[in-house]
Amino acid sequence: MRFIDTHVHFSDEAFGTDVDQAIARAAEAGVDRFLLPDVDRRERAGVFALAARYPGRAFPMAGLYPGSVGPGWEEELADMETYRDRGLVAIGEIGLDYHYSADTADLQKAALKAQLQLAADWDLPVNIHLRDATEDFFRVLEECRHLGLRGNLHAFSGSYETFVRIQRYGDWSVGIGGVVTFRNSRLPEAVQRIPLDRILLETDAPYLTPVPHRGERNESAYIPLIAGKIAQVKGLSPEEVAAATTANAEKLFRL
């Protein structure tokens, strides 16, 4: 079985000096390709350096994370422009997050709209971070309906109804990670109903570690645990989940 981790922060300081070992462990587990989001220009050089070190295996994104949005956010988009022809597979991670940063809501929405326009102009998918801002997110999508967007809701933990709702605004998948394995998670109920051809696998490592490794640093090597839970929920084999989610990622991100 071969897998793609569609969202992993290998440039995060949590990986310190053992990122190459983490990538090797992932390969042993069948996870041989990785999508690398960034959160702002401070992280971008590390993302692209890692992509250069693992050509054909590590693929970079560029974006302004909602928690990084502040006055002067437009300068961040200018920095992204310099990476346009350096192998970008998506604009991300971008979105809205009011959990800690509701005071920047208006700036976040402006930055999101600008980046959605950028994705349309560059013909790239978007990788969306969404937390405690669902209605405003859909208002932004309504304003950007004409852009013909495609992308994924990263770290999806919403309902099947939310999945159905976003399909009105383009071609959308959902990234399923470790939350699906949590004991009290309601995500399995949604996963059971979401078509397999709309599901991507991701870790969001070093965050959201799946059972039975909760409390440890997350790694791409744990992708098979997520795939196994999805297989259990949908009554499929792990091989079917691996093949379908890999094909889904290849199609969306044009790998």
N, C-alpha and C positions, 0 to 999 in steps of 0.2 A: 504494500500500500504506500502511495506517495501523497503527501499533504502540502498545502501552502498555508503558512501563517500570514493572514492578510493585515495584521496590525500588531507590530512588536517594536518596543522602544529599546533597541539594543544600544543606542547612544546614551541612555539614562545612566546616571552615576551609579545606580544600583548594580550594574554589571561590572563596574570597576575595570580590573585588568583581565577578567576571564571571559570576555565576550566570545573569543574564538573557541574556547572550550564549550561554551553554551551552544554555539552553532554546531560544533562537532557532535554534541549530545543529541541535538535536534535531528541531525542527519541520520544518526543511528536509529532514531525513532521513526524515520521515514519522512521527516519534515525537511525538505530540501530547498524550498524557496520561501522568501520572507519579504513582506512589504513594510517599509520603514517610514512612518509618519514623522513629521517634526511639529514643534509647537510655536516656534518663532525663529528668527535669524540667529539667535545665540546657539541653537542646537543644530542648525542646518549644515555647517561644515562637517560635523561629526557624522551626520547621516550620509552625506555624499562621499565622505572618505570610506565609510564602511561599504557602500555600494560599489565603489571603485575596487575595493579589496576582494569583493565577492561578485564579480561580473556574471550575469546570467542567473544569479541566485538571490541577491539582495537588490531590491528595487526601491528607489527613493520617491517620496512625496514631498511637497512643500506647502505650508499653510500657516495661518495665524490662528492659533488655539484661542477660544473665547476667554480663557483665564489670562491670556497675554495681551488682550486688547486694552488699550488706553489711549490717551491723547497722543496724536501723532501716529496713529496706527497705519496711516497711508504710506509712511516710509517703509513699513514692512512689505507692503505689496511691491514697492519699487525694488526691494531686495530680491523678492521672488522672481521678478522679471529676468534677473541675471542668470537664473537657473533654468530658464524655459527650455533650452535645447540640450539639457544634460541628463536625459533619460527619465524625466518625470513620468510616473504612471498615474498620478492623481493629485488633486489639490486637497491637502488634508494634513493634520486633522483640523477641521474648522467647524463652526456651529454656534450654539448658544448654551450657556451654563449660568443659571441664576442661583445655584446652590450656595456659592460663596461670593459671587460677583454680580449680584442684582443691581448694584449701583452703577454699573457700566452697561446696562441693558441697551440703551439707545446706541451706544458706540458699537456694541456687539452686533446689533442688527445691521448697522451700516456696513461694518466690516464683512459680515456674512454675505450681504447682497453684492458687495463689490467682488468678493471671491467667487461667488456663483457665476457672476458675469465673466470673470476671468476664466473659469473652467469651461464655459460655453465658447469663449473666444479661442481657447487653446484646444478645444475638443478633448477634454479630459473629464473623467469621472470625479466625483467629490466623495470625501470620506468625512462623515458627519459625526461630531460629538454633540450629544443632546442630553441635558440634565435640567429638570425642573423648569422647562421653558417650552413645553410642547405647543401650546396655542400660539405663542409668538413665532415659533419656528414655522408653523403652517401658514401663518399670515405672510411671512417672508416668501415661502414657496408660492403662495397665491400671487404675490407681486412679481415673481420670477417665472411664472408658468410658461411664458413665451420662449424661455431659453432652451427647452428640450433637454432638461438635465438627466443625467444618469449617475448612480452612485450607490453608496451603502450607508446604512445607519450602524455605525460602529458601536460595539459593546451593547447591542440591543437587549433591552430588558422589558420592553413594552408588551402590549397586548396584540392579539391577532387583528383587532379592529384598527389599531394604529398602523400595522403593516398594510392592511387593505387601503386605509386612507391615503397613505403616501403614494400609492400606485397611481393616484389621479394626477400626480405632478411629475411624471417621467418614468424612467426605468430604474427601479430600486430593488436592492437586495438588503439583507440584514446580516451583520456580523455576530455570530454566536460564540461566546467565550465561556470562561469558567463558571459564570453565574448559573448556567443551566444545570450544573452539578450540585449546587447548594441545596441543603436539606429542605429549607422552607421557600425555595424559589418557586414562583408561579410561571417562570419562563417555559418550562416543559409543556404547559398547556398551550401556549402560543406556538411553540415549535412543532407540536403535533399537527397543527393545522396549516402552518406555512409551507408552501410547496418546496420540495427539496431543491428545485432549480433556482430558488431565491435565497439560499442559505450559503454563507461563507463561514469558514472557520477562522478564529483569531484567538490570541492569548491576551493582548494588551499588556504583555510582560513588560516590566516586573510586577504588574498589578493583577488583581482579580484571579488569584491562583485557584485552580480547580481542586475539588476533593479527589484524593485524600491528602493533598499537599497544602491545604490552607494553613496560613501562618508562615509559609516559606516564600521565598522569592519565586515568582512565576517564571517559566521558561517555555520556549517554543517546543521543547521536547514533550510537553504535556498535551499537545494538540490531540494525540490519539485518545486521551481520556475524554475530551470534549466530543470527538467524533463518536466514541463508543456510547456516550449518553444519548446523543441525537439518534443513533441507530436503535437504541433500546426504546426510546420514546416513539419513534416512527415505525417500529416493527421491521427494520431493515437490517442488513448485514453491515458491519463496519466497512467492508470493501465497497459496498454501494455508496455509502456516505463519502468515503474518501474520493472515489472516482467522480461523483457528482459535484462535490464542493470544489475540487481541483479544477474541473472544467468550468464551473461558474466563475472562479477567480480569473482564470485565463481569458475568459470572454469579456468580463467587465473591465479588467485592467489591461487587456490586450497584451498579455505576456507571451 
